[in-house]
Amino acid sequence: MSAKTFPIIRRKLLRWYDRNRRDLPWRQSRDPYAIWVSETMLQQTQVKTVLPYYEKFLRAFPTVLALNRAPLERVLRAWSGLGYYRRAENLKKAARQLMKNHDGQLPRKYDQLRALAGVGDYTAGALLSIAFNQRYPALDGNARRVLGRNFLVADETKLRAIACAIVPPSRPGDFNQALMELGATLCLPKQPHCQRCPLASVCAAKFRKRAIPSSKQQSQFRYKNVTWPITIIRHQGKILLRRRASAGLLARLWELPGSEGMHAKFTMKQLRDELEALPLAPDRPRRIGEIRHSITHRRIRAPIYLFECPAGAKISLAKNRWRWIAPSAVQRQAVSSLTTKAVRALVQYETSSL
């Protein structure tokens, strides 16, 4: 398929987008900051997951200045449950860069955007095209799939070249969003709805009735099964949270103590080892349930154990790493989704035991 089809694709796609695009809150704004927040949230996360977080986050941090001034823990708390917490940390770091180098404004140049923490090629292109109406591609997985099928191309370099050339000088942001919208709603990875696709008449994959190999960018994670026992240590009605290290998985989040293991079988010794650093002598634990969860490429099976500490026990822990919290107040902390699920399991266990 040659570049002669570009005008046809642009016209058909934009006409379809104008009639069928989803009414999403970030599409109601031309504020570069709001668009940046939405694009960051949407990285590796579905729209339905982002929707409850987006407007609440903007109410809490309406400007770059507000985000820069906010403590990191408050930002992480607002992000809690959305996953991939490094994105929130990068937003905070980038806000500091923007205040220092750009008077709190998102720059309009590609290289300056790419220099911001957490801003990759896709996010820079999305900002330039959607927020600043510049002719740049925004090649995410959905757009890559639509272009790959239409031009029967899997090579990443060729896809990039097509993406750069096909973006129109007028309405570049709408065109990029239309590509992504088509990939998210009709041109699906499996069982695409070709009969409803506005590009069906010019799609090379449909015309030749064949699929194309996936590019390296489209390769899937290999999931690993993980056993992650969780301990709920309770003392005088409160449960103990610990803060994770400042680097690595779930950095800086508060969580119920537990340990990630690679093997399906584990013993109570693992739990004892996990609690060895605590000046506690908890009673024999009760197993109160088990939850399933996914973090990045981990598929987690998490048995939950409840330790009851004697009411009169004297416990002294470093406040910067340990925190006693009422179960009802856990959601006001910057906690992992795994911990949220475990606390919910505790409540359900006690309700069923009444």
C-alpha positions as CSV (number, residue, x, y, z in Angstrom):
1,M,0.0,0.0,0.0
2,S,1.5,3.3,-1.0
3,A,1.3,6.8,0.5
4,K,-1.5,7.6,-2.0
5,T,-3.9,6.0,0.4
6,F,-2.9,8.3,3.3
7,P,-5.6,10.9,2.5
8,I,-8.3,8.2,2.3
9,I,-7.2,6.7,5.6
10,R,-7.1,10.1,7.3
11,R,-10.6,11.1,6.0
12,K,-12.2,7.8,6.9
13,L,-10.7,7.5,10.3
14,L,-11.4,11.1,11.4
15,R,-15.0,10.9,10.2
16,W,-15.4,7.6,12.1
17,Y,-13.8,9.1,15.2
18,D,-16.0,12.2,15.2
19,R,-19.1,9.9,15.2
20,N,-17.9,7.1,17.5
21,R,-15.3,8.3,20.0
22,R,-15.9,7.6,23.6
23,D,-16.8,10.5,25.9
24,L,-13.7,10.4,28.2
25,P,-12.9,13.2,30.7
26,W,-9.4,13.9,29.4
27,R,-10.8,14.5,25.9
28,Q,-12.7,17.5,27.3
29,S,-9.5,19.4,28.2
30,R,-6.8,21.1,26.3
31,D,-4.7,21.7,29.4
32,P,-1.3,20.1,28.7
33,Y,-0.9,19.2,32.3
34,A,-4.2,17.4,32.4
35,I,-3.4,15.6,29.2
36,W,0.0,14.6,30.6
37,V,-1.6,13.1,33.7
38,S,-4.1,11.1,31.6
39,E,-1.4,9.8,29.2
40,T,0.7,8.7,32.2
41,M,-2.2,7.0,33.9
42,L,-3.1,5.2,30.6
43,Q,0.4,3.6,30.2
44,Q,-0.1,-0.2,30.5
45,T,-3.5,0.5,32.1
46,Q,-7.0,0.1,30.7
47,V,-9.4,3.1,30.4
48,K,-12.0,1.6,32.7
49,T,-9.3,1.3,35.4
50,V,-8.1,4.9,35.0
51,L,-11.5,6.6,35.0
52,P,-12.1,6.6,38.8
53,Y,-8.6,8.0,39.4
54,Y,-8.1,10.7,36.8
55,E,-10.5,13.5,38.1
56,K,-9.7,12.8,41.7
57,F,-6.0,13.1,41.0
58,L,-6.5,16.5,39.2
59,R,-8.7,17.8,42.1
60,A,-5.9,16.9,44.5
61,F,-3.1,18.2,42.3
62,P,-4.7,20.7,39.8
63,T,-1.4,22.2,38.6
64,V,2.3,21.4,38.1
65,L,2.9,23.7,41.1
66,A,0.5,21.8,43.3
67,L,2.0,18.4,42.3
68,N,5.5,19.7,43.0
69,R,4.6,21.0,46.4
70,A,2.8,17.8,47.5
71,P,4.7,15.2,49.6
72,L,5.4,12.1,47.6
73,E,3.5,9.9,50.1
74,R,0.3,12.0,49.3
75,V,0.9,11.5,45.6
76,L,1.3,7.8,46.1
77,R,-1.8,7.7,48.2
78,A,-3.8,9.3,45.4
79,W,-2.3,6.7,43.0
80,S,-2.9,3.7,45.3
81,G,-4.6,0.9,43.5
82,L,-3.7,2.1,40.0
83,G,-0.5,0.1,39.9
84,Y,2.9,0.7,38.3
85,Y,3.7,3.2,41.0
86,R,6.9,4.3,39.3
87,R,4.6,6.4,37.1
88,A,3.5,8.5,40.1
89,E,7.1,8.9,41.3
90,N,8.1,10.1,37.8
91,L,5.2,12.6,37.7
92,K,6.5,14.0,40.9
93,K,10.1,14.2,39.6
94,A,9.0,15.7,36.3
95,A,7.0,18.4,38.2
96,R,10.2,19.4,40.0
97,Q,12.0,19.5,36.6
98,L,9.2,21.7,35.1
99,M,9.3,24.1,38.0
100,K,13.0,24.4,37.8
101,N,13.6,24.5,34.1
102,H,10.3,25.5,32.4
103,D,8.4,27.8,34.8
104,G,5.9,25.1,35.6
105,Q,4.8,24.7,32.0
106,L,5.0,21.6,29.7
107,P,7.5,22.5,27.0
108,R,6.5,22.3,23.3
109,K,9.7,20.7,22.0
110,Y,10.2,17.0,21.7
111,D,13.7,16.9,23.2
112,Q,12.6,18.9,26.2
113,L,9.7,16.6,26.8
114,R,11.8,13.5,26.5
115,A,14.1,14.9,29.1
116,L,11.3,14.8,31.7
117,A,11.2,11.8,34.1
118,G,8.9,9.1,32.8
119,V,8.2,10.7,29.4
120,G,9.0,8.3,26.6
121,D,8.6,8.6,22.8
122,Y,4.9,7.8,22.9
123,T,4.0,10.3,25.7
124,A,6.0,13.0,24.0
125,G,4.3,12.5,20.7
126,A,0.8,12.4,22.4
127,L,1.5,15.7,24.2
128,L,2.8,17.4,21.1
129,S,-0.1,16.3,18.9
130,I,-3.0,16.4,21.4
131,A,-2.0,19.3,23.6
132,F,0.0,21.4,21.2
133,N,-1.5,20.5,17.8
134,Q,1.9,19.6,16.3
135,R,2.4,16.9,13.7
136,Y,4.0,14.1,15.7
137,P,3.0,10.4,15.8
138,A,1.9,8.8,19.1
139,L,2.6,5.1,18.5
140,D,1.1,3.0,21.3
141,G,0.2,-0.7,21.1
142,N,-3.3,0.0,19.6
143,A,-2.0,2.5,17.0
144,R,0.8,0.1,16.1
145,R,-1.6,-2.8,15.6
146,V,-3.9,-0.7,13.3
147,L,-1.1,0.6,11.1
148,G,0.6,-2.9,11.1
149,R,-2.5,-4.5,9.8
150,N,-3.4,-1.8,7.3
151,F,0.0,-1.8,5.8
152,L,0.9,-5.4,6.5
153,V,4.1,-4.3,8.3
154,A,5.6,-5.7,11.5
155,D,9.0,-4.2,11.4
156,E,9.2,-1.4,14.1
157,T,11.3,0.9,12.0
158,K,8.9,0.7,9.1
159,L,5.9,1.2,11.3
160,R,7.5,4.3,12.8
161,A,8.2,5.7,9.4
162,I,4.5,5.1,8.4
163,A,3.3,6.7,11.6
164,C,5.4,9.8,11.1
165,A,4.2,10.2,7.5
166,I,0.5,9.5,7.9
167,V,-0.2,12.0,10.7
168,P,-2.0,14.9,9.0
169,P,-0.9,18.5,9.4
170,S,-4.4,19.4,10.6
171,R,-6.0,17.7,13.6
172,P,-2.9,15.6,14.4
173,G,-4.0,15.0,17.9
174,D,-7.5,13.8,16.9
175,F,-5.9,11.5,14.2
176,N,-3.6,9.9,16.8
177,Q,-6.4,9.4,19.2
178,A,-8.5,8.0,16.4
179,L,-5.9,5.4,15.6
180,M,-5.7,4.4,19.3
181,E,-9.5,4.4,19.6
182,L,-9.9,2.1,16.6
183,G,-7.3,-0.3,18.1
184,A,-9.0,-0.3,21.5
185,T,-12.6,-0.8,20.3
186,L,-12.6,-2.5,16.9
187,C,-9.1,-3.5,15.7
188,L,-8.6,-5.9,18.6
189,P,-5.7,-8.2,19.0
190,K,-8.0,-11.2,18.8
191,Q,-11.2,-11.4,16.8
192,P,-11.2,-7.8,15.3
193,H,-14.5,-6.4,14.2
194,C,-13.5,-5.9,10.6
195,Q,-17.1,-5.6,9.4
196,R,-17.5,-2.4,11.5
197,C,-14.1,-1.0,10.8
198,P,-14.0,2.3,8.8
199,L,-10.7,1.2,7.2
200,A,-11.9,-2.2,6.1
201,S,-11.9,-1.3,2.4
202,V,-8.3,-0.2,2.4
203,C,-6.8,-2.7,5.0
204,A,-4.1,-4.9,3.5
205,A,-4.5,-7.6,6.2
206,K,-8.3,-7.9,5.5
207,F,-7.8,-7.7,1.8
208,R,-5.2,-10.5,1.8
209,K,-7.0,-12.4,4.5
210,R,-3.9,-12.9,6.5
211,A,-2.4,-11.8,9.8
212,I,1.0,-10.3,10.4
213,P,3.7,-11.3,12.8
214,S,3.9,-9.3,16.0
215,S,6.7,-6.8,16.3
216,K,9.0,-6.9,19.3
217,Q,7.1,-4.0,20.8
218,Q,4.0,-6.2,20.9
219,S,5.6,-9.2,22.6
220,Q,3.8,-10.4,25.7
221,F,5.2,-10.8,29.2
222,R,5.9,-14.3,30.3
223,Y,4.0,-14.6,33.5
224,K,5.5,-16.3,36.5
225,N,3.4,-17.9,39.3
226,V,4.4,-16.5,42.8
227,T,3.4,-17.5,46.3
228,W,3.3,-14.5,48.5
229,P,2.2,-15.2,52.1
230,I,0.8,-12.2,53.9
231,T,0.8,-11.6,57.7
232,I,-1.8,-9.5,59.5
233,I,-0.3,-8.6,62.9
234,R,-3.0,-7.2,65.2
235,H,-2.6,-5.4,68.5
236,Q,-5.3,-3.6,70.4
237,G,-7.5,-3.5,67.3
238,K,-4.9,-2.1,65.0
239,I,-2.9,-3.8,62.3
240,L,0.8,-3.4,61.4
241,L,1.9,-1.9,58.1
242,R,5.5,-1.6,57.0
243,R,7.0,0.6,54.4
244,R,8.7,-0.9,51.4
245,A,12.2,0.1,50.4
246,S,12.7,3.3,48.3
247,A,13.7,1.3,45.2
248,G,12.3,-1.8,43.5
249,L,8.8,-3.3,43.3
250,L,6.1,-1.2,45.0
251,A,8.7,1.3,46.2
252,R,7.8,3.4,49.3
253,L,4.3,1.9,49.6
254,W,2.9,0.7,52.9
255,E,1.9,-3.0,53.0
256,L,1.1,-5.9,55.3
257,P,4.3,-7.8,56.0
258,G,4.8,-10.7,53.6
259,S,7.4,-12.3,51.4
260,E,7.5,-13.1,47.7
261,G,8.5,-16.7,46.9
262,M,9.1,-18.5,43.7
263,H,7.9,-21.9,44.8
264,A,4.3,-23.1,45.2
265,K,5.1,-24.7,48.5
266,F,6.2,-22.8,51.6
267,T,6.4,-23.4,55.4
268,M,5.6,-21.4,58.5
269,K,9.4,-20.9,58.8
270,Q,9.2,-18.4,55.9
271,L,6.7,-16.3,57.9
272,R,8.7,-16.6,61.1
273,D,11.8,-15.4,59.2
274,E,9.7,-12.5,57.8
275,L,8.8,-11.4,61.4
276,E,12.1,-12.2,63.0
277,A,13.2,-8.5,63.0
278,L,10.1,-7.5,65.0
279,P,10.2,-7.4,68.8
280,L,7.0,-9.5,68.8
281,A,5.9,-12.8,70.2
282,P,2.7,-13.3,68.4
283,D,0.4,-16.2,69.1
284,R,0.1,-19.1,66.7
285,P,-1.4,-17.6,63.5
286,R,-4.7,-18.4,61.9
287,R,-5.0,-18.8,58.2
288,I,-8.0,-16.7,57.4
289,G,-8.1,-16.9,53.6
290,E,-6.3,-16.6,50.3
291,I,-6.4,-14.0,47.6
292,R,-5.2,-13.8,44.0
293,H,-3.5,-10.8,42.5
294,S,-1.3,-9.7,39.6
295,I,1.7,-7.3,39.7
296,T,3.5,-6.6,36.5
297,H,4.4,-10.1,35.2
298,R,3.7,-11.9,38.5
299,R,0.6,-14.0,39.1
300,I,0.3,-14.1,42.9
301,R,-1.3,-16.6,45.2
302,A,-1.4,-15.0,48.7
303,P,-2.4,-17.0,51.7
304,I,-3.3,-14.7,54.6
305,Y,-2.3,-15.4,58.2
306,L,-3.6,-13.5,61.3
307,F,-1.3,-13.0,64.3
308,E,-3.0,-11.7,67.5
309,C,-0.6,-10.0,69.9
310,P,-1.2,-10.0,73.6
311,A,-3.0,-6.8,74.7
312,G,-0.4,-5.9,77.2
313,A,2.6,-6.4,74.9
314,K,5.0,-3.5,74.7
315,I,6.0,-2.8,71.2
316,S,8.5,-0.3,70.0
317,L,9.0,0.1,66.2
318,A,10.7,2.7,64.0
319,K,7.9,5.0,62.9
320,N,9.6,5.7,59.5
321,R,9.2,2.0,58.6
322,W,6.4,0.6,60.7
323,R,2.9,2.0,61.4
324,W,-0.1,0.8,63.4
325,I,-3.4,1.5,61.6
326,A,-7.0,0.7,62.2
327,P,-8.3,-1.5,59.4
328,S,-10.9,1.1,58.4
329,A,-8.1,3.7,57.9
330,V,-5.9,1.6,55.6
331,Q,-7.4,3.2,52.5
332,R,-6.2,6.6,53.6
333,Q,-2.6,5.4,53.4
334,A,-0.4,4.9,50.3
335,V,-0.9,1.1,50.3
336,S,-0.6,-1.6,47.6
337,S,-3.6,-3.2,46.1
338,L,-2.5,-6.5,47.5
339,T,-2.7,-5.1,51.0
340,T,-6.1,-3.6,50.3
341,K,-7.4,-7.0,49.2
342,A,-5.9,-8.7,52.3
343,V,-7.5,-6.2,54.6
344,R,-10.8,-6.7,52.8
345,A,-10.4,-10.5,53.3
346,L,-9.9,-9.8,57.1
347,V,-13.1,-7.9,57.3
348,Q,-15.0,-10.6,55.4
349,Y,-13.5,-13.3,57.6
350,E,-14.6,-11.6,60.8
351,T,-18.0,-10.8,59.5
352,S,-18.6,-14.4,58.6
353,S,-17.3,-15.5,62.0
354,L,-20.0,-13.5,63.9
